[in-house]
Amino acid sequence: MSLIDLANPTRFLKLAARLLPWFVAATLVAFACGLVLTMLAPDDYQQGATVKIMFIHVPNAWLSMLVWALMSVAALGTLVWRHPLADVAGKCAAPLGAAFTFLALVTGSLWGRPMWGTYWVWDARLTSVLVLFLMYLGVIALWRTVEDPSRAARAAAILTLVGAINLPIIKFSVDWWNTLHQPTSVFRVGGPSIDSSILVPLLVMAIAFALLFITLHIAAMRNEILRRRVRTLRLLAAQAAQVADTRAGARA
Amino acid sequence: MSLGPHADFIVAAYAAAVGVVALLVIWVIADYRRQRRALADLEARGGRGIATGAPTT
């Protein structure tokens, strides 16, 4: 099945109905494995048991950026290719991305307090992620403000593409500026600097959160397609009622 | 499994994650039920209202 075939919302609904149970099961299995590995993971020699916060903080931080990157591709799909499901994908990803970014910020603060001695500092990494969170809220607000989905889609797509400038700033903020946040320790030249006893649970939890995102995103897209059908039917009903009123007025 | 002197922070972080994920799941399921109900309602009225042009409110 090609991407063009998925442009048909009815076909997407059928595919979603087939895929969702599998993704739900895969997500549950991945979380079960990830949480068991998390419990069995050894304490860090410097950070002690607080390293367990990393197993939820890092996957959420990765997803916060990945979801915006996906929204940027969807924004291109809306503006350039006018794919009918591109704006649906972008709209439904925004609340999920906001939730992951919120979790990255909250768990980061809860990790920072015992390790850095503070919940928050206005350094480049933390501030740029906070900006990302505010941009998510901006996209969600835009979708809710403009009633016509096609107009809202174009405005949200432009905002998303502008906001994508923040992604490399977040990624390289720890290299470009002096910051409390530790430098990249997984995706780096020369391989990960984390021991495999901690890296494996981290990667399994990252897979679990990624599967959670895919599952929720498919389900939210299905809901959005249904919402648009409801909106269309209501508009048709309103038009039909108006025609009936006009005819009744003409007879009288 | 001992969480050491900073157990409160670890438990709070996991509780926040569980809370937010639960909210997302509830939101998606509740939204699906709402849309299915609205669609079923509109389709049920469609026979009498939408298709015939009669007021549907």
Interface residues (C-beta under 8 A of the other chain):
Chain A: M39 D43 G48 A49 T50 K52 I53 I56 H57 N60 P95 L96 A99 F102 L103 V106 T107 L110 W111 R113 P114 L212 L216 A219 A220 R222 N223 L226 R227 R229 V230 L233 R234 L236 A237 A238 A240 A241 V243 A244 D245 R247
Chain B: M1 S2 L3 G4 P5 H6 A7 F9 I10 A12 A13 Y14 A16 A17 V20 V21 L23 L24 V25 W27 V28 I29 D31 Y32 Q35 R36 A38 L39 L42 E43 R45 G46 G49 I50 A51 T52 G53 A54 P55 T56 T57
